[in-house]
Amino acid sequence: MEVKLDAIDKRILRSLQRDSNQTNAQLAEKVGLSATPCLRRVHLLEQHGVIDGYVALLNPAAVDLKFTAFVRVTLERQDKATVEHFAREIEKASEVLECHLMAGSYDYLLRVIARDLDDYQRFQMETLTKIKGVRNVETEIPLKRIKQTTHLPI
């Protein structure tokens, strides 16, 4: 179901993307509402699935996760059972931050985080390549992160 967002809803969402830890009173002031209508709008945005949840964004290096890899995975077959099996197994892998089923020359694109190259190699050898149906794994290692954001352009 598509939700029609007005200008105030968008201001609320932009403000919450910058700081979801602010109080309702602070949010209401920033978006030009009183507290009660602001809270009502936030609850409606949550109920309609526009706001999916609230999280604390961690600094990976501060928790000893300094290595990121982008991994292209090709399966032996693209039948329903193989695709669903791979997806179920990847759901269990905490190292995988993102997994996308792709159209194109490979089947999945993963964003993987690890302590270092050795830790990533352990994940690849002990987890990823042991998933039944995996034919090929290609790893890309970024040299420098230029941009990463969780803010949607609304």
Secondary structure, DSSP 8 states (H G I E B T S, - for coil): ------HHHHHHHHHHHH-TTS-HHHHHHHHT--HHHHHHHHHHHHHTTSS--------GGGGT--EEEEEEEEES--SHHHHHHHHHHHHT-TTEEEEEE-SSSSSEEEEEEESSHHHHHHHHHHTGGGSTTEEEEEEE--S-----------
